[in-house]
Amino acid sequence: MKRKLLLLFLCIGLCITHVAAQQITVSGKVTSANDNSPLPGVSVKIKNKSGGSSTDESGNYSISAQTGDVLVFSFIGTISQEVQVTGNKVINVKLAEDSRILNEVAVTAFGVKQEVRGLGFSTQNVKAQDIVDSQQPNIVNALQGKVAGVQITNSSGAAGSSANIMIRGGSSLSGSNQPLFILDGIPVDNSTPVSQGGLVASVAPASNRAIDINPEDIETITVLKGPAAAALYGIRAASGAIVITTKKGSGGAARIVYQNNFSFDHINKLPELQSQFKQGEQGAANVTALGSWGPAFSSGEPIYDNLGAIFKNAFAQTHDVSVSGSTDNSHYYTSGSFLEQGSIIDNSTFGKKSFRINADTKVGEKLTVGGSANYIRTDRKYLSQGSFNGIMGALSWPRSLDMKDYLNTDGSQKIINSTGTDNPYWTINNKPFTSKVNRIIVQGNLDYNPVSFLNFTYRIGTDYYTENFKSVRMPGTLEPNVIKGSIAQSVANNQITTSTAILTGKKKIGADINLSLSVGNNIEVSSLQTSTSSALNFIDPTFASLNNTKPSDRTTSEDLRRRRIFSWFGDFNVDWKGIAYVNFKGRNDWSSTLPVKDQSFFYPSLSGALILTDLLKEMGAKSDDRIFSYGKIRAAYSNVGKDASPYSLTTSLATLTNDFTINPRGFIINSNNAFGNPLLVPEFTRAFEVGADLRFIKSRLGLDVTYYSSKSDNQILQLRTPPSSGSFLATLNGGSIRNKGIEVILNGRPIVGNDFKWSIDINFAHNTSVVKALPAKIDRIELSDAWAASNVAQGAAFLNGSLFGINGNIWKRNAQGQLLLNNAGYPQVQTALANIGDRNPDFTMGITNTFNYKDFMFSFMVDVRSGGQVFNATENALVRSGLSLKTLDRGTKVFEGIIESTGAQNTIAVPLNQNYYQTIYANQGYDFVEDGSWVRLRYATLSYNMPTKYLGKLKIKGLSFTVTGRNLLLITDYSGVDPEVSGSGAGVGGTGSFGFDNLGVPATRGFDLGLKLTL
């Protein structure tokens, strides 16, 4: 009996050992059969079994299987492949492209992925590698030149500076023209404060909040360009949407990735200054003179490079660590990032710490739950610009003086003149701005499939951050009214919370027609609460604090803005055999910022697409894809609404205490805000687009062309009113904008070999934005936040002219165009401002080339802008200081024109002296408008991936090295530092402040060294 039991246990043990031996871990890499590139996100499942895995960003996967199992590899745009497990632990797969499917998906509404072939409107994807190649800490800048129809402008070369982004021109005269940002299905904030702490926009341009997002966490970015593409996102997507999808765990076993980047930056270009005349007034030397209007330098006298000396080389470093993986039912991804960015100016830095976790798991066969949490901390220290009282005062410092010699023996500031400006070195150490942001973005989601044809998804998320801003002027400054010191502090609490529920049903009619209908509800609640405190006259001159002032020298204020949007929407799709597609979207919003009778408004979108190549095959007119591989035509119409800013319906009040009585007035009209209007109605943007997507020679050559036209009516804008009314502005409806344009995307793979490959991508865009109507009898809308050059010019939109005009002073002329001179023989400046330029470029183009040779990859992008004018306010300031090359002509001149008072031809020779340049020439703007065209090498990147045959010996899964150069070459006729400028930052509404070069920190060029290690 014992022997029988022993034999039974032995047989059971052998069976268990045999079964265990069949359970193995299979891993490998999935690549494209066309070019051997890795395919991330490929589904890897065991046939007829639940669960599975997917490939990571390098195409690697890992899955538990048994001998005899069949692995199914599937990926959108490719032909699925089945491979049987025979005991081999490594299975590498190449997936071939399916000619019936366009090899691309786009994330459209609320995180839903759709095949691009079925979309009736234009979208464009930017992949993770393209973002990484640009080596930009601000993801907005990472999109420069990558997407047709998208114009991005950096505000300055300072660390942490903002970037402005606009898609297909502008849809608003005075509101925001920037797109909505979506992160993993929820809206997130990308606002930029126009001003903080009572400072004007040009003095302290803040950061845009998309800078908080870690570029290394991003999987893809989908740009929804027109209102049709963004229709389901509603009001805030009238100017398009940037849909960001972050990385998810994949590839089976846990994978650890560490990567770093070390950056070195230097000033790119500085304006050329005259070195012939030194400090003085009216041609004579004067030690208290602020300008360079004195005598010529003598031979051997020192000439100081004050401007160049204030800048230094900058260093930055980034470190990222991520851990990701998956099981049969779950995926997870977590990361930590550290960025420390120096600047080309002392006491100016930007730092960011980011922590993120994404996870999802399948509960049973029908329910999947997931979520993400992201914490970001940013710290920025920067300095004032936009005037000679900031660090760019180095532009005006007389070159006969050493600007570095700025302190007296007692530590006080050396002063040229008590009415002058602070020494920039003193500014660096005694007038700092600081911004500290704590931000958390959290979202949770579930996906439930009760039956095969029905799906329910729900997502809730919030984006919340607190920004602490501080501005200090230490005692000893020469700025008026704050000579004994000042401090301003603000705390802003911003939150956007959204809830979205979507029910989707699918039905197949016969064998050829597919139907789907989604019905959803969206609720968005946003609030911004700002508390500001300021104080003057420090008691202790060495201590900057609100408590270091008398209570009578302190002021406080609080601002609260709330908005609630409630929406229902629907999305209906029908397609025939995957050849013809029709889509109808509709959304109804109820906005709290509009009058009750106009709070509800509906807007639709209709689009269609036809796959020509598949239709030809269906008709028997086409048999293969060798020449004409793929063809699609599409068209879309949409009508998207837009509400008002919070509290635009009523006139706000303020308090004021008389300085001549003891009694306060109480509440009076707040002259800093516009009059409210209880009769406002929503804006509407109606848009139409038509396009074609064509591919040839087995999809090695692709051409995508789009023509669009849109009109934005019932503009909600703020118009100037007479000061006697009690306010400077009034809110009303009126005006319309017409945008038209064409976008061309050309991509090709000229060389596809086993070792060497070459691909090229070209984006081209042309847009015109014309103001077709304005309310009342006004002929322009002016932007107060875009003033420059002592109010010589500003941004403005002109009736029947460009939305992006320049409003400025000009010479006084008669009807024949002749100068009208005064009796002394000098030209005169006209009192009324005129349209002196158009900042909108004629076209933009980005050209990206990528070369792969074995384990090396070289990529570079050329960015082109043709046309588009820039107002050079920096040059205007140089003229006033006497350091501009334009002021070298200090002789005499007879101006061609007529004396206005007599009508006689002028014959008077007048001196071109200090009075002429400062009080006449610098007060007109036309001569400071320049062509802003450029051709620039935006970046060039060389990377090396160590071959797997070496990695096995090192016991690591991946190792790569990267070298990148940024902004290495700039070809332009612009005389200033860089025509890519936005003088007051990205916070200015309407047409913004791009195209105004206004004493900002110059742009930089640099290079990066990095590595990526995978364990």
Secondary structure, DSSP 8 states (H G I E B T S, - for coil): -HHHHHHHHHHHHHHHHHHHHHEEEEEEEEEETTT--B-TT-EEEETTSS--EE--TTSEEEEEEETT-EEEEE-TTB--EEEE--S-SB--EEE-B-TTS-S-EEE-GGG-EEEGGG-SS-EEEEEHHHHHHHT-SSTTGGGTTTSTTEEEEE--SSTT--EEEEESS-S-SSS--S-EEEETTEEE-----S-STT--TTTS----GGGGS-GGGEEEEEEE-STTTTGGG-GGGTT-EEEEEE----SSS-EEEEEEEEEEEEE--------SB-SBBTTB--TT-SSB-S-B--TT-----HHHHT---EEEEEEEEEEEEE-SSEEEEEEEEEEEE--SSTT-EEEEEEEEEEEEEEETTTEEEEEEEEEEEEEEEEE--SSTTSGGGGGTS-TTS-TT--B-TTS-B--S-TTS---HHHHHHH-EEEEEEEEEEEEEEEEEEEETTEEEEEEEEEEEEEEEEEEEE-TT--STT-TT-EEEEEEEEEEEEEEEEEEEEEEEETTTEEEEEEEEEEEEEEEEEEEEEEEE--SSTT---GGGS-GGGEEEEEEEEEEEEEEEEEEEEEEETTTEEEEEEEEEEEETTS-GGGSEEEEEEEEEEEEHHHHHHHTTS---SSSEEEEEEEEEEEEEEE---TT-SS--EEEEE-SSSSSEEEEEE-TTS-B--TT---EEEEEEEEEEEEEETTTTEEEEEEEEEEEEES-EEEEE--GGGTSSEEEEE--EEEEEEEEEEEEEEEEE-SSEEEEEEEEEEEEEEEEEE-STT--EEE-GGG-BTTTTEEEEEEBTSBTTEEEE--B-B-TTS-BEE-TTS-B-B-SS-EEEEE-S-SEEEEEEEEEEETTEEEEEEEEEEE--EEEEHHHHHHHHHT-SGGGG--SEE--SSEETTT--B----EE--HHHHHHTGGG--GGGEEE--EEEEEEEEEEEE--HHHHHHHT-SEEEEEEEEEEEEEE----SS-S--BTT-TT--TT-SBTEE-S----EEEEEEEEEEE-
